[in-house]
Amino acid sequence: MYLKTGEGVKIAFTGEVEKQNIVKMVENCATGQCEGMSDETKAKITNMEVSGKDGEVNLNLSGDVSKEEIEAALAKSKVINPDTCC
């Protein structure tokens, strides 16, 4: 679930999601290694915060980003979707 907030975008991952995978994805983005996110989108994000537990993980992104651009970027993430090719 993607929710636009006053500060940015909140993403709720449920089901078979491991918190460590979301943390890894955030670390990759922090070091500029986001697979699916454009440089323009990366530049808009001012803070990333992971909370929750396996099966119920929340990712809060602060910045002037739309839920659509985050949704598109996460669809290309090899951390979230390991079977994603290219």
C-alpha positions as CSV (number, residue, x, y, z in Angstrom):
1,M,0.0,0.0,0.0
2,Y,1.3,3.4,-1.0
3,L,0.0,6.5,0.9
4,K,0.9,10.1,0.1
5,T,1.5,12.0,3.4
6,G,2.3,15.6,4.2
7,E,6.0,14.7,4.4
8,G,6.3,12.3,1.5
9,V,5.2,8.8,0.9
10,K,4.5,5.9,3.3
11,I,4.7,2.3,2.0
12,A,3.3,-0.6,3.9
13,F,4.7,-4.0,2.9
14,T,2.7,-7.0,4.1
15,G,2.8,-10.7,3.6
16,E,6.1,-12.5,2.9
17,V,8.3,-9.5,3.3
18,E,11.4,-9.5,5.5
19,K,12.4,-6.3,7.2
20,Q,16.1,-7.0,6.5
21,N,15.3,-6.8,2.7
22,I,13.7,-3.4,3.1
23,V,16.6,-2.2,5.2
24,K,19.0,-3.4,2.4
25,M,17.0,-1.6,-0.2
26,V,17.2,1.6,1.8
27,E,20.9,1.2,2.3
28,N,21.3,0.7,-1.4
29,C,19.4,3.9,-2.1
30,A,21.5,5.8,0.5
31,T,24.7,4.8,-1.3
32,G,23.2,5.6,-4.8
33,Q,22.7,1.9,-5.8
34,C,18.9,1.9,-6.2
35,E,18.2,-0.2,-9.2
36,G,14.9,1.2,-10.4
37,M,14.9,4.8,-9.1
38,S,15.8,7.7,-11.3
39,D,18.4,10.2,-10.1
40,E,15.7,12.9,-10.2
41,T,13.5,10.9,-7.7
42,K,16.6,10.1,-5.5
43,A,17.3,13.8,-5.3
44,K,13.8,14.5,-4.0
45,I,14.1,12.1,-1.0
46,T,15.4,13.8,2.1
47,N,14.9,10.9,4.6
48,M,14.1,7.1,4.6
49,E,12.9,5.3,7.7
50,V,12.1,1.6,8.1
51,S,9.9,0.3,10.9
52,G,7.8,-2.7,11.8
53,K,8.7,-6.4,11.6
54,D,8.8,-9.3,9.2
55,G,5.5,-9.6,7.4
56,E,4.5,-6.0,8.4
57,V,7.2,-3.5,7.3
58,N,6.7,0.2,6.8
59,L,8.9,2.5,4.8
60,N,8.5,6.2,5.3
61,L,10.1,8.4,2.6
62,S,10.3,12.2,3.2
63,G,10.6,14.6,0.4
64,D,8.6,16.0,-2.5
65,V,7.9,12.7,-4.2
66,S,4.7,11.2,-5.6
67,K,3.4,7.8,-4.7
68,E,3.4,7.0,-8.4
69,E,7.1,7.6,-8.9
70,I,7.9,5.5,-5.8
71,E,5.6,2.7,-6.9
72,A,7.3,2.6,-10.3
73,A,10.7,2.6,-8.7
74,L,9.9,-0.2,-6.3
75,A,8.4,-2.3,-9.1
76,K,11.9,-2.4,-10.6
77,S,13.7,-3.2,-7.3
78,K,15.6,-6.5,-7.4
79,V,15.5,-6.5,-3.6
80,I,11.7,-6.4,-3.5
81,N,11.2,-8.4,-6.7
82,P,14.2,-10.8,-7.1
83,D,12.8,-12.2,-10.3
84,T,12.7,-8.8,-12.0
85,C,14.9,-8.8,-15.0
86,C,16.5,-5.8,-16.6
